[in-house]
């Protein structure tokens, strides 16, 4: 495996990173979630299972779900599937809900294994550095670090930024399973960030990928 195919794969996979950091509102949806059950946060949760790619996660019963995403920033390639959940009682900027989580799935042209993770980290660092240089109000809260969600290895990073005058915070997870990459983004107004951590942690811990190829 040469670095050139790996680099082109990662550029395609991470082109929507800026959009994920500056997510616009999720609206209501006619999508049908799974059964309601008790979650680790002490409240009832619903389970979303993607019909096409098979990934799933749990989210609070009171949050709303929308398949697909509406972003204020777009660049280059796009996810082959995306779903968002948001707190309808949470913070808003105009008509935009900003307390939310989003999952996007990307098809890669290589199958990622452990031997590639150092190269992937190098590429992620390069792309994040470029993004940070373009977004003057973005500040690193927690630097890029290794993470594992279930059986998936990857990386995560946390930023703070200004969303039309409202301070916001977002953690981005980049998770790899075979030839698929999952970007899981959790975001909230900074004033709600700590209060929402139990919800975000439970959602990420519940995330299960579809069948790897």
Secondary structure, DSSP 8 states (H G I E B T S, - for coil): --HHHHHHHHHHHTTTHHHHHTB------------EEE-TTSSEEEEEE-TTT--EEEEETTSEEEES--BS---S---SEEEEEE-TTS-EETTEE-SEEEEEEEE-SS---GGGHHHHHHHHHHHHHHHHHH-TT-EEEEEEEEEEETTEEEEEEEEEEEETTEEEEEEEEEEEETTEEEEEEEEEEHHHHTTTHHHHHHHHHH-B-----
